[in-house]
Amino acid sequence: MAKVAVPGNGNVLLLDIEGTTTPITFVKDVLFPYIKENIQEYLSAHWEEDECKEDVHLLKKQADDDSKHHRSGPVHSFNQTVHTDEEKAIQEVVDNVLWQMAEDRKTTALKQLQGHMWRAAYTSGKIKGEVYEDVVPAIRKWRRLGMKLYVYSSGSVEAQKLLFGYSTEGDVLELFDGHFDTSIGSKVESTSYQRIAESIGCPTDNITFLTDVTREAKAAEEAGVKVAVVVRPGNAELTEEEKSHYKLITSFSELALPGSA
């Protein structure tokens, strides 16, 4: 595939993670199964710790809100306060978490608990963040050219930092200038990219966004951000219209930057 040129004023690169820097299968086949397989053991080990108590408190608030708005499923409520049967209390939390994951929900409460579990897994060496082999060499080159690099993912900032801090390429966190998650807004809303530009302190047309999701690409374009769609094995198939509309790359090495060879 021919190289895709970044405009001369494109001095900021904004990177998606899943399907862009990291295989979709890593999230689906490694991260999520780890939660499902270890949630009960994790809660039992950390139940009396303040961080775990806060996680459970947020999950209870979410469950109460779900019930109030008639969003509750077969498992929707639990009591983490004065519960005489700790085993039962933990099981109620487990059931709620598994139900949320089965519904593919992305609530703050769920993401916070998942983030804490993944942190424990990364730091203990049970999980390493997977990145495509073309990613780190390209990022190092871009930084030498004076580019600024940011990450924007639906995963929490903490989860992003864990993935790159404990990656198959070692700790590569120093390569990034900052991280954004959906607390700044949905990735399919153009206002999110405007907020990111404001936060970075540059015009939207100084940013090039790399993503595998065309709905995100469309939102970024609407905000004035430059876009390249990343085509990786396992990513969603693009329509002929999408293929003709967007600049496509199959490797970060195909992104030609100003002043690069």
Sequence and secondary structure as in RCSB ss.txt:
>XXXX:A:sequence
MAKVAVPGNGNVLLLDIEGTTTPITFVKDVLFPYIKENIQEYLSAHWEEDECKEDVHLLKKQADDDSKHHRSGPV
HSFNQTVHTDEEKAIQEVVDNVLWQMAEDRKTTALKQLQGHMWRAAYTSGKIKGEVYEDVVPAIRKWRRLGMKLY
VYSSGSVEAQKLLFGYSTEGDVLELFDGHFDTSIGSKVESTSYQRIAESIGCPTDNITFLTDVTREAKAAEEAGV
KVAVVVRPGNAELTEEEKSHYKLITSFSELALPGSA
>XXXX:A:secstr
   EE  TT  EEEE  BTTTB HHHIIIIIHHHHHHHHHHHHHHHTTSHHHHHHHHHHHHHHHHHHHTT   SS
     SS S HHHHHHHHHHHHHHHHHTT   HHHHHHHHHHHHHHHHTTS  B   TTHHHHHHHHHHTT EEE
EE SS HHHHHHHHHTBTTB  GGG SEEE GGG  TTSHHHHHHHHHHHTS GGGEEEEES HHHHHHHHHTT 
EEEEE  TTS    HHHHHHS EESSGGGEE TT  
